[in-house]
């Protein structure tokens, strides 16, 4: 992604991505324009691209399942997916999922 960049440019980019000085959290969204401005080599996929449509569908499915089943995190492996859910209190456990 940055093989043509100098070590100082790479260090600066890593600092921006890994500290709270530039982005508040690991979950901050960085679009293709911002990634390019950071010095990353990216390929923009327009919304009608077949690969982008598959990625977006997967994202939407994760979002749906995470909300429905109250998942906090989902980990993908080569052969299995693992999800970590929230612990429900006694009053919450009797309420149906939204």
N, C-alpha and C positions, 0 to 999 in steps of 0.2 A: 504494500500500500504506500510505502514511503521510501522505497529502495533507492530512488534518485536524490533523496534529500540529505543534507548534511547532518551530522550528529547533533549540532546545536538546534537545528530546526526540529528534529525529531524530539529532542528533550523538551523543547518549548511546547510542542503539541501534546506530548504526554502529560506535562504539568497542567496544561489547560483542561485536559480530559479527566485527570485523576484527582484534582484538588477542588475545593469548594469555591475557589476564587473566580472561576468562570461559569461553572454549572453547579446549581444547588445540590443536585442528587444524581446518582447513577442512572436514574430513570428519565433524565432530561432528554427531550427529543432534539435531534440534530438532523436537519434535512440535508439534501444533496448540496445546496448552495453553501450552507454553513460548513459542511464537511470539506468542501473544496476550499473554502476560505481558510480552514485550519491547516491546509496543505495535504489533505488526504486525497488519494486517487479513488474516485468513485465513478460508477456508471449510473446515470439517471435512467430510470424506467418509467415511461409515461403511464398514466392510469389505465390505458387500454392495452398495455403489454400483457401477454399471457402469463408470464412469470410473476409480474406484479399482482395480477388478479389472484393467483394462487397464494402468494404471500399474504395479501390482504384478507382472503378467505380464512386462512389459518389464524391470523391475528383475531379476526372476528369470532371464530370458534373458541379460541382461548378466552377471549373477553367474556363471552356468553357463559362458558362452563365455569370460569373463575367466579363470576358473580352468582350463578345459580348454586354452586356447591361450596361457595365461600373459601376458595383457594387463595392462599397468600402467595405461593410460588409454585412454578412448574419447572421441573428439571427434565431435559430430554437426554436420553442415551441412545446408543446405537440400536438397542433392541427393546427398550422399555421407557415409558414416561413415568415420572413420579411427581405427585402433587402433595404439598403441605397445606393443610387447611387450618382454619381458626378453631379455637376451643370455645364452645358455646356455653354460656351460663345457664342455670336452671330456668330462668324466665325466658331466655331466647330459645331454648331447645323445644319448647312447646309451641312456638310460632312457626307457621309454614314458611318455606323459602319464598321470597318475593318473585 
